[in-house]
Amino acid sequence: MTVDQGQTTTENDATLATINEYLKPGVFIDSDHPAVQAFTEKALADAGPTAIDRAVALYYAVRDGLRYDPYSMNMDESNFTASHIVTQKSAFCIPKAILLTACARAAGIPARIGYADVRNHLCSPKLKAAMAGNDLFMYHGYVEMYLEGKWVKSTPAFNLELCEKVGIEALGFNGRDDSMMHPFDKAGRQHMEYVQDHGHFFDHPHERIQYTFKEVYGDLDIVLSGMKGDFSAEVSAG
């Protein structure tokens, strides 16, 4: 990392120290867990030597290694640790972002998790009904990795197979440019609309998110008990 004009070496060292904090494991982003490290090593088996190469390989490993499924939501704390998520075959946006953040840290890439409220205009009617008629997804998870001197955002939520089924352009990631949700699908219909960004966090703020979900969606036990279905089939049919 180069020192900006007018910035002292001490200030630069402090900045690097702050960035390096995002290499440490958290309670939920448990990047030091053997299961997370094993997943990371496997994902990097054919990756190139640079941090960009590693970041891109990890992004695709998480994006396509776990199917996106909002019906997999379960708000028990234990379900939001990267070491648990890595054992699953499907997950929704927050767990997938947690896992990618943990894998990046395990690979020596400073990473942090971010959240934004998004409106999904292509939400299936069944899922919308289960969410009390709401198509606003609170605390949609994304990831920021520190690469080539800057924080780069990515969204590993929607796997390629799902995107092809529902006519959404799958998000790629090159490690240099932000990769966030497309506002329109391939047919030109409005898709994802970012409403509010909550910023980034060192670790997953579980209690904060759980409280917000209750405020917006109501009794989570009732909501989650009604969230059963095949999301890709529902959206394809819609």
C-alpha positions in Angstrom: 0.0 0.0 0.0 1.6 3.3 -1.0 1.6 6.4 1.2 -0.7 9.1 -0.2 0.8 12.6 -0.7 0.7 14.4 2.6 0.1 11.3 4.6 2.8 10.4 7.2 4.3 7.0 7.6 2.7 6.7 11.1 -0.7 7.4 9.7 -0.2 4.9 6.9 1.0 2.2 9.5 -2.2 2.9 11.5 -4.3 2.5 8.3 -2.6 -0.9 7.6 -3.1 -2.0 11.2 -6.8 -1.2 10.9 -7.1 -3.1 7.6 -5.2 -6.1 9.1 -7.8 -6.3 11.8 -10.1 -7.7 9.1 -7.8 -10.8 8.9 -8.7 -11.9 12.3 -11.5 -14.5 13.0 -14.8 -13.5 14.6 -17.4 -15.4 16.5 -19.6 -15.9 13.4 -16.9 -15.3 10.8 -14.7 -18.1 12.3 -12.1 -18.1 9.6 -9.7 -20.1 11.8 -12.1 -23.2 11.9 -10.7 -26.3 10.2 -13.8 -26.7 8.1 -13.6 -23.2 6.7 -9.9 -23.6 6.1 -10.4 -26.9 4.3 -13.1 -25.4 2.0 -10.8 -22.4 1.3 -7.8 -24.7 0.4 -10.0 -26.7 -1.9 -11.4 -23.6 -3.6 -7.8 -22.3 -4.1 -6.4 -25.5 -5.5 -6.2 -24.2 -9.0 -6.1 -20.4 -8.2 -3.3 -18.2 -9.4 -0.7 -16.6 -7.1 -2.1 -13.2 -6.5 -4.7 -12.0 -3.9 -7.0 -11.1 -6.8 -6.7 -14.7 -8.1 -7.6 -16.0 -4.7 -10.5 -13.6 -4.2 -12.0 -14.5 -7.5 -11.7 -18.2 -6.9 -13.3 -17.9 -3.5 -16.1 -15.8 -4.8 -17.2 -18.5 -7.4 -16.7 -21.3 -4.9 -19.2 -19.7 -2.6 -21.5 -18.3 -5.2 -22.0 -21.7 -6.9 -21.0 -24.1 -4.1 -24.1 -23.3 -2.1 -27.5 -22.9 -3.8 -29.4 -19.7 -3.0 -32.5 -20.6 -1.0 -34.4 -18.1 1.1 -36.5 -21.0 2.5 -33.3 -22.2 4.3 -33.5 -19.3 6.7 -33.3 -20.3 10.4 -32.5 -17.6 12.9 -30.7 -19.7 15.5 -27.3 -18.2 16.1 -25.4 -21.5 15.4 -26.7 -21.4 11.8 -24.7 -18.2 11.1 -21.2 -19.4 11.8 -19.1 -19.9 8.7 -18.1 -23.3 10.1 -21.7 -24.4 10.0 -22.6 -22.7 6.7 -19.8 -24.5 4.9 -21.4 -27.9 5.7 -24.7 -26.9 4.0 -25.8 -27.3 0.4 -28.0 -24.2 0.3 -28.2 -20.9 2.1 -29.6 -17.3 1.7 -27.6 -14.2 1.2 -26.4 -13.5 4.7 -24.8 -16.9 5.4 -23.2 -16.9 1.9 -21.7 -13.5 2.6 -20.5 -14.7 6.1 -18.8 -17.7 4.4 -17.1 -15.7 1.7 -15.8 -13.2 4.3 -14.4 -16.1 6.4 -12.8 -17.8 3.5 -11.1 -14.5 2.3 -9.6 -14.0 5.8 -8.5 -17.7 5.8 -6.7 -17.0 2.5 -4.9 -13.9 3.9 -7.2 -11.3 2.3 -8.7 -8.7 4.6 -12.4 -8.9 4.4 -15.5 -7.5 6.1 -19.3 -8.1 5.8 -21.7 -5.5 4.7 -25.5 -5.2 4.7 -28.1 -3.3 2.7 -31.9 -3.3 2.6 -33.0 -4.3 -0.9 -36.3 -4.5 -2.7 -36.7 -7.6 -4.8 -39.2 -6.8 -7.5 -39.1 -10.4 -8.8 -39.8 -12.0 -5.4 -42.1 -15.0 -5.8 -45.7 -14.4 -4.7 -45.4 -17.3 -2.2 -42.2 -16.0 -0.6 -43.7 -12.5 -0.5 -46.9 -13.8 1.2 -44.7 -15.6 3.8 -43.0 -12.3 4.5 -46.3 -10.6 5.4 -46.7 -9.2 1.9 -43.2 -7.6 2.0 -40.7 -7.7 -0.9 -38.2 -5.6 1.1 -35.3 -7.9 2.2 -33.7 -6.3 5.3 -30.0 -6.7 5.8 -29.1 -8.3 2.5 -25.5 -9.5 2.9 -22.5 -8.6 0.7 -18.8 -8.8 1.1 -15.9 -6.3 0.9 -12.4 -7.5 0.3 -9.3 -5.4 0.4 -7.5 -5.8 -2.9 -4.8 -3.8 -4.6 -5.2 -0.9 -2.1 -9.0 -0.6 -2.0 -12.1 -2.2 -0.7 -14.0 -4.1 -3.4 -17.6 -5.2 -3.0 -19.2 -8.5 -4.2 -22.5 -10.3 -3.8 -22.1 -14.1 -3.9 -25.9 -14.8 -3.2 -27.3 -16.1 -6.5 -25.7 -19.2 -7.9 -25.3 -19.6 -11.7 -27.9 -22.4 -12.0 -30.6 -20.3 -10.4 -29.8 -17.3 -12.5 -30.1 -19.3 -15.7 -33.4 -20.7 -14.6 -35.0 -17.3 -13.8 -33.4 -15.2 -16.5 -31.1 -13.1 -14.3 -27.6 -12.3 -15.5 -25.3 -14.1 -13.1 -23.0 -11.7 -11.3 -19.3 -12.2 -12.0 -16.4 -10.9 -10.0 -12.9 -9.8 -11.3 -11.5 -8.6 -7.9 -11.2 -5.0 -9.1 -14.7 -3.8 -9.7 -17.7 -3.9 -7.3 -20.1 -6.7 -8.2 -23.6 -5.9 -6.8 -27.1 -7.0 -7.8 -28.4 -6.0 -11.2 -31.3 -3.6 -11.2 -32.9 -5.4 -14.2 -33.2 -9.0 -15.4 -32.5 -10.2 -18.9 -36.1 -9.3 -20.0 -35.7 -5.7 -18.7 -37.9 -6.2 -15.7 -36.9 -4.3 -12.6 -35.2 -6.7 -10.3 -33.1 -5.6 -7.3 -33.4 -2.1 -5.9 -31.0 -1.0 -3.1 -32.9 1.0 -0.6 -30.5 1.6 2.3 -26.9 0.6 3.0 -26.1 -0.2 6.6 -22.4 -0.3 6.0 -19.7 -2.8 7.0 -19.0 -4.8 10.1 -16.1 -6.9 11.5 -18.5 -9.7 12.4 -22.1 -10.6 11.8 -24.4 -8.5 14.1 -26.8 -11.2 14.8 -28.9 -9.6 17.5 -29.3 -6.4 15.6 -30.5 -8.2 12.5 -32.8 -10.5 14.4 -34.4 -7.5 16.2 -34.9 -5.7 12.8 -36.5 -8.8 11.2 -39.0 -9.0 14.1 -39.8 -5.3 13.7 -40.4 -5.6 9.9 -41.8 -9.1 9.4 -43.4 -9.9 12.8 -43.2 -13.1 14.8 -40.3 -14.9 13.3 -41.5 -18.3 14.4 -44.7 -17.8 12.5 -42.9 -16.3 9.5 -40.3 -19.0 9.2 -42.8 -21.8 9.7 -44.5 -20.6 6.6 -41.3 -20.3 4.5 -41.3 -23.6 2.7 -41.0 -24.1 -1.0 -38.9 -24.3 -4.1 -37.7 -20.7 -4.8 -36.2 -21.3 -8.3 -39.3 -23.1 -9.5 -41.6 -20.4 -8.1 -39.7 -17.5 -9.7 -39.4 -19.4 -13.0 -43.1 -19.9 -13.1 -43.7 -16.3 -12.3 
